Every structure is written in C-alpha cells, then in structure tokens.
Amino acid sequence: MASHWPWLAVAGVGALHGLNPAAGWVFAAAWGVQSRDRAQALRALLPIALGHAASVALVAAAVAMGLTMDLTLLQAPAGVLLVAVLVAHLRGCTAGRVPGRAGHAGLALWSFMMSTAHGAGLMLVPALVPLCLGDGPAREITASGSLMLALAAVGVHTAAMLAVTGVMAAGACRGIGAAAGWLRGLRRKPSTVAR
C-alpha cells in the first residue's frame, strides 16, 4: 500500500487543483453559459488540460532528469508572457467594442501561463521524487525509467484535475441556467397590486 501513496498524492493534488477557480472551470462555465450550450463548457476542458499538462510536464521532466529548478526561472517568464498577452488584449479594446473570447489556443496558453506562474508542477515534486528517483516496483516495469513514470504522474494529475474541473464547470452552467430561468419566471409573473 505504501507504493500507492505517491500516486494518490498526485491524483489528490490534481483534484484540489480542479476545485480552484483559477484551474479554468470558471472560464469553461462562462463559455457554456455564453454559448447556451453546456457541451461547450466541456469542450473547453481540452485546451485547459493541454496547457496545464505542458506546464506540469516541464517540471516533471526536470525532476525525472534530476535537474534542480529555481522557482523564479519558471515564474518570471510566465509573468512576462501574461503581461504581454494582457497588453495585446487591451490594445484591441476600443470604445464600445470588447474583444471576443480568445478561442481554444488562447485558453491553452492562459492555462499554461497560470499553471507555470503559480508553480503547478512544483507541488508534485514530493510525490514525483519517490516515483522517479526511488527503486520502487513501478520504476522497474517501465522501459524508459523515471521519465515515463513522470509523464504517467502528469497524466494521473491532469485526469484528476479535469474530472473535478468538468464537474465544477457543468455544475456552474446548470446553476446559472437555473437561476436565469428562475429570474425570467419572476419577470413574467404579473404583479398583483392591491387596489
């Protein structure tokens, strides 16, 4: 059972990430509400997953190769990229015109930047070290050793995050849709005023 704890930790951190609104469920829910199609919210999960997995894979590959990383080296470029995207986005704003949503590529880039800026992969390091650098049985069954285990850990982490993010986004879409229906119903009811 002790060999399962790092995998459970990787999945648990992914699930906690999924609860965080910064993980993207708010954006996915907004896409679903804006398009009035809950399936659109679930389609937004793919670019969120790609951006998050790329950020976490960057850290996991460094751990698997035994590299040490300075947090500033990850956060500074992600912060600069975030500011550059914000400036470019605000440049497109004019009086009376709000730029449309960024699309799937923009959402994936946002997910990568946010994940990298807050060190998403770094919190997996305590679970990755025993998996990648230990002599556990899982390491022995892989042909490529610790790099494949690190990528498997990224997959487990991302899958857990996406499952929770999808549930949160779908729940938010359903809740907002129900609230909008309730408000429309209130507006339609004739007010009864005592005469």
N, C-alpha and C positions, 0 to 999 in steps of 0.2 A: 504494500500500500504506500510505503514511503516514496517509491519511484513515481507515483501518480501525483504527488503534491505539486511539483513544478508545473505539470500540465494543468491541474486545477487552478493554480495561481494565475497562469497565463489566460485561461478562459474567464476566471473571475474578474481580472483587471479589464478584460475586453467587455464583459457585461457592465461593469461600472462605467466604462467609457461610453457605452451606449445610452446610459441614463443621463449623461451630461448633455445639456442642450448644445454645447459647443461641438459635440460629436457630429452634428448635422441633422438630427431629427427635426429641428425647428425649420431648417431650410427645406427638407423633404416634405414636411407637412405644409409649408407655405406653397410649395409647388402644387401639391394636391388640392389645396383649397383654391388657389388662384385659377387652376385649370378646371375645377369642379370635377376632378377625376382622381379618386383615391389611388388608382393604379399608378398615376403619375408620381405620387409620393414614393411608392415602392421602386419605380424605375430610377428615381434619384439616388437610390442606395448604391448602385453600381459605381458611379463616379466618386461617391464618398468613400466607398471601400477601396477603390484603386489608389486614391490619394493617401488614405490612412495606411494602407498596406505598404506603399512605397516608402513612406516615412519610417515605419516600424522596421521594414526590411533593411533599411540603411543602417540602423542601429544594430539589428540582429546580425547582419553580415560582419560588422565591425567586431562584435563580441565573439562571433564564431572564428574570426581570424586572429583573435587575441589582441586587437588594437585597443588602445586607450583613447578616449574621446573627451574633448573639452566641451562642456555644455555651451559655452559662448560661441564656439565654432559652428554649432548647429543653429542656435537661436538668432545670431546676428544676421546671417544671410536670409533666413526665413522672415525676420522682421523687416529687412530692407525690401525684400520681394513683396511683402504685404503692403508696405507703404507705397511702393511703385504701382501696384495694382489699384490701390485706393485713389491715388492721384490720377491715374489714367481713367478710372471710372468716373471720378468727379469732373474731369475735364469734359466728359460727354454730356454733363448736365447743363441745360440752359433753362432760361425762364419758361415755365410751362411745359417742359419736357423732362421726363425722368427716364433714364436709360432702362431698357428692359433687363430681364434676368440674364445672367451670364451664360447660361447653357451648361451642358454636361462637362465640357472641358474646363470652364471656369469653376464649376463646383469641385472637380477633381483637384485643380490647382489650389483652391481655397482649402480643401481638406488636407492636402499635403503640407501647406504652409502652417495651418493651425496645429496639426499633429507634430510637426517639427519644432515649431516655436514653443510649445508647452512640453516638449520632451516626451512624447508618447512612447517611443521605444525605450527610453531610458528607464522607465519604471518597470520594464520587463527584464532588465538586466539581472536582478536577483534570482529570477526563475530561469533565465537562459544560461547562466553560468553553470549550474549543476547539470543541465541538459547537454550543453555543448562542450564543456570542458571536463565533465566528470567521466567516470568509467562505467556508467550505468548500462543496463542491457539494451536500451533503445539505441544507444550510440553504436553498439556492435552490429546491429542488424542493418544499418544503412551503409551503402557503398561509399558515399561521399563524406561520411562522418558528420562533424558538427555543423557544417554549412546547411546540409539537408535538414538536420534537426531544427536549426534556427528558422529556416523557411517554413517548416511544419508548425513551429510555435507561432510564427506570424499568421499562418493560416487559421490556426485554432483561435488566436486572439481576435483576428478580424471577423471570423464567423460569429463568435460570441457577441462582439460589438454590434455587428449588423443585425443579428437576431433581435437584440434589445432595441436598437435604433429603429428597426422596422415596426416593432410593436408600439413604440412611443409615437412614431410618425402616424401610423394608422389610427391609433387612439386619439391623437390630437385632431386629425382630419375628421374623425367621427364626432368628436366632442364639439368642434367648431361648426360642423354641419348641423348638429342637433341644436346648438344654441342659435344659429341663424334661422333655422326652421321655427323655433320657439318664438324668436323675435318677430318673424314675419306673421306668425299666428296672432301675436298680440296686436300688431298693427292692423290686421284685418278685422278684428272684433270691433263692432260698433260700441262706442262708449255710451253707457246709459247714464244720463244726467237727470236728476230728479227735477220735475217741473212743478 
